[in-house]
């Protein structure tokens, strides 16, 4: 793919003959169409496609939160593409590959977040979560946590925004009844008020609990 510098074409788009014009991250680009297309079906290629399919379903549900966390700081690719690549490389185990939810990440940032998180399934498809606020910063204590709760068998994501203040240390909520019998994974979105990003508290998204017997929805 080459950057178009032709003053005649300017910001050309769509196709012209074998050329396809488009705009990517503010740059005019030119690529050529493939002369031939082969839908190869080797075991390795099918494995790659399945891994991408699973990640696409999971991560596409979390794009709004991921975009908020990165706040436009990525340049060479979108946050979505970045997170797809990280998990494609690091979050699969075994053969055939299986997504390991304890290794899934939604953001690379490190900083102040909660600690000692315990997730326990309760009757009537309920969930109890307890944590140590792990901070004395008044702004962080007053901030609200967002939960990304995942049904690991199907990669369905439940986004719970402002579910509780960080200082609360505990919260109860319910998940859909269709989740009964499934393990869950919890990613907690917190804010770091000391390490700022574009002048605002940096968002930290960390896997904190679940994917064990106590997380099986009742």
C-alpha positions as CSV (number, residue, x, y, z in Angstrom):
1,X,0.0,0.0,0.0
2,X,1.5,3.4,-1.0
3,X,0.6,6.9,0.0
4,X,-0.9,8.8,-2.9
5,X,1.0,12.1,-3.6
6,X,-0.5,12.9,-7.0
7,X,-2.0,16.4,-7.0
8,X,-4.4,15.3,-9.8
9,X,-6.0,12.5,-7.9
10,X,-6.0,14.4,-4.7
11,X,-8.1,12.6,-2.1
12,X,-9.4,9.9,-4.5
13,X,-11.5,7.1,-3.2
14,X,-13.0,3.8,-4.5
15,X,-11.7,1.9,-7.5
16,X,-10.3,2.8,-10.8
17,X,-9.3,-0.1,-13.0
18,X,-7.0,-2.3,-10.9
19,X,-6.4,0.5,-8.4
20,X,-8.3,1.2,-5.2
21,X,-8.1,4.6,-3.5
22,X,-8.9,5.1,0.1
23,X,-8.1,7.2,3.1
24,X,-6.5,5.8,6.2
25,X,-5.6,7.8,9.4
26,X,-5.8,11.0,7.4
27,X,-3.6,9.8,4.6
28,X,-4.6,9.1,1.0
29,X,-3.6,5.6,0.0
30,X,-3.5,3.4,-3.1
31,X,-3.6,-0.3,-3.3
32,X,-4.1,-2.8,-6.1
33,X,-6.7,-5.5,-6.4
34,X,-5.4,-9.1,-6.3
35,X,-5.4,-10.8,-9.7
36,X,-6.5,-14.1,-8.3
37,X,-8.2,-15.1,-5.0
38,X,-7.8,-18.5,-3.5
39,X,-9.8,-19.5,-0.4
40,X,-7.2,-21.8,1.0
41,X,-8.5,-24.3,3.6
42,X,-5.3,-25.7,5.2
43,X,-5.6,-26.6,8.9
44,X,-3.2,-23.8,9.8
45,X,-5.3,-21.2,7.9
46,X,-8.5,-22.5,9.3
47,X,-7.1,-22.3,12.8
48,X,-6.0,-18.6,12.3
49,X,-9.5,-17.8,11.0
50,X,-11.2,-19.3,14.0
51,X,-8.9,-17.5,16.4
52,X,-9.7,-14.2,14.7
53,X,-13.4,-15.0,14.6
54,X,-13.5,-15.6,18.4
55,X,-11.5,-12.5,19.2
56,X,-13.6,-10.4,16.9
57,X,-16.8,-11.4,18.6
58,X,-15.3,-10.8,22.1
59,X,-13.5,-7.5,21.5
60,X,-16.0,-5.8,19.3
61,X,-18.4,-5.8,22.2
62,X,-15.9,-3.8,24.3
63,X,-14.8,-1.3,21.7
64,X,-16.4,1.8,23.3
65,X,-14.6,1.1,26.6
66,X,-11.3,0.3,24.9
67,X,-11.5,3.5,22.8
68,X,-12.2,5.5,25.9
69,X,-9.1,4.0,27.6
70,X,-6.7,4.7,24.7
71,X,-8.2,8.2,24.2
72,X,-6.9,8.5,20.6
73,X,-3.2,7.8,21.6
74,X,-2.7,5.0,19.1
75,X,-1.3,6.2,15.7
76,X,-0.3,3.3,13.5
77,X,-3.5,1.3,14.2
78,X,-6.8,1.5,15.9
79,X,-7.2,0.4,19.5
80,X,-9.4,-2.4,18.3
81,X,-6.7,-3.8,15.9
82,X,-4.0,-3.4,18.6
83,X,-6.0,-5.4,21.1
84,X,-6.9,-8.1,18.5
85,X,-3.2,-8.5,17.8
86,X,-2.1,-8.7,21.4
87,X,-4.7,-11.4,22.3
88,X,-4.1,-13.3,19.1
89,X,-0.5,-13.6,20.1
90,X,-0.8,-14.2,23.8
91,X,-4.2,-15.3,24.9
92,X,-4.5,-18.7,23.2
93,X,-3.3,-22.0,24.7
94,X,-3.3,-25.7,23.7
95,X,-3.8,-27.4,20.4
96,X,-6.3,-26.9,18.9
97,X,-6.0,-23.3,20.4
98,X,-8.5,-22.3,23.1
99,X,-8.9,-18.7,24.3
100,X,-7.6,-18.5,27.9
101,X,-9.6,-15.8,29.5
102,X,-7.1,-15.3,32.3
103,X,-4.7,-14.0,29.6
104,X,-7.1,-11.8,27.8
105,X,-6.3,-8.0,27.9
106,X,-8.4,-5.0,26.8
107,X,-5.7,-2.4,27.4
108,X,-2.0,-2.3,28.0
109,X,-1.9,0.6,30.5
110,X,-0.7,0.0,34.1
111,X,-1.5,2.2,37.1
112,X,-3.6,2.5,40.2
113,X,-6.4,-0.1,40.4
114,X,-8.3,-2.3,42.9
115,X,-6.7,-5.3,44.5
116,X,-7.7,-8.7,46.1
117,X,-10.8,-9.1,44.0
118,X,-13.1,-12.0,44.8
119,X,-16.0,-12.9,42.5
120,X,-18.6,-15.3,43.9
121,X,-21.8,-16.6,42.1
122,X,-24.9,-16.3,44.2
123,X,-28.4,-17.9,43.7
124,X,-30.8,-16.7,41.0
125,X,-28.0,-15.8,38.6
126,X,-26.5,-13.3,40.9
127,X,-22.9,-12.2,41.3
128,X,-21.1,-10.8,44.4
129,X,-17.8,-9.0,43.9
130,X,-15.6,-7.8,46.7
131,X,-12.3,-5.9,46.4
132,X,-9.7,-3.8,48.3
133,X,-9.9,-0.2,47.0
134,X,-6.1,-0.2,47.1
135,X,-5.7,3.6,47.3
136,X,-5.9,6.5,49.7
137,X,-6.3,9.1,46.9
138,X,-9.7,10.8,47.5
139,X,-10.4,11.2,43.8
140,X,-9.8,7.6,43.1
141,X,-11.9,6.5,46.1
142,X,-14.7,8.6,44.8
143,X,-14.5,7.4,41.3
144,X,-16.8,4.8,39.9
145,X,-15.8,1.4,38.6
146,X,-17.0,-0.2,35.3
147,X,-17.2,-3.9,35.0
148,X,-16.8,-6.0,31.8
149,X,-18.3,-9.4,32.7
150,X,-17.8,-12.2,30.2
151,X,-19.6,-15.5,29.7
152,X,-16.5,-17.5,28.8
153,X,-18.2,-20.3,26.8
154,X,-19.8,-17.9,24.3
155,X,-17.7,-14.7,24.8
156,X,-20.8,-12.7,25.5
157,X,-20.0,-9.5,27.3
158,X,-22.1,-7.6,29.8
159,X,-20.9,-4.0,30.3
160,X,-21.9,-2.5,33.7
161,X,-20.9,1.2,33.8
162,X,-20.5,3.0,37.1
163,X,-21.5,-0.1,38.9
164,X,-20.0,1.1,42.3
165,X,-17.7,3.6,43.8
166,X,-14.2,2.3,44.3
167,X,-14.4,3.0,48.0
168,X,-17.5,0.7,48.4
169,X,-15.4,-2.4,48.3
170,X,-18.4,-4.6,47.4
171,X,-21.3,-4.8,45.0
172,X,-24.0,-7.3,43.9
173,X,-25.6,-7.6,40.5
174,X,-27.3,-10.2,38.3
175,X,-26.5,-11.5,34.9
176,X,-28.9,-13.0,32.2
177,X,-30.6,-16.2,33.2
178,X,-29.1,-17.8,30.1
179,X,-25.7,-17.6,31.8
180,X,-26.6,-20.2,34.4
181,X,-24.0,-23.0,34.4
182,X,-21.3,-20.9,32.7
183,X,-18.0,-19.6,34.1
184,X,-17.5,-15.8,34.1
185,X,-14.5,-13.6,33.8
186,X,-14.4,-10.1,35.3
187,X,-12.4,-7.2,33.9
188,X,-12.5,-4.0,36.1
189,X,-12.1,-0.6,34.6
190,X,-10.7,1.9,37.2
191,X,-9.1,5.3,37.0
192,X,-5.6,6.4,37.9
193,X,-5.8,10.1,39.1
194,X,-2.0,10.5,39.3
195,X,-0.9,9.3,35.9
196,X,-3.0,11.4,33.5
197,X,-3.7,10.8,29.8
198,X,-4.5,13.9,27.8
199,X,-5.1,15.8,31.1
200,X,-7.7,13.2,32.4
201,X,-7.3,10.3,34.8
202,X,-5.9,7.3,33.0
203,X,-8.3,4.4,32.6
204,X,-6.9,1.0,33.7
205,X,-8.6,-2.2,32.5
206,X,-7.5,-5.3,34.3
207,X,-8.6,-8.9,34.6
208,X,-9.3,-9.4,38.2
209,X,-11.4,-12.5,39.0
210,X,-13.4,-15.4,37.6
211,X,-12.8,-18.4,35.3
212,X,-13.0,-20.8,38.3
213,X,-15.6,-22.8,40.1
214,X,-16.8,-19.9,42.2
215,X,-17.7,-18.0,39.0
216,X,-20.1,-20.5,37.6
217,X,-23.5,-18.8,37.5
218,X,-26.2,-20.5,39.6
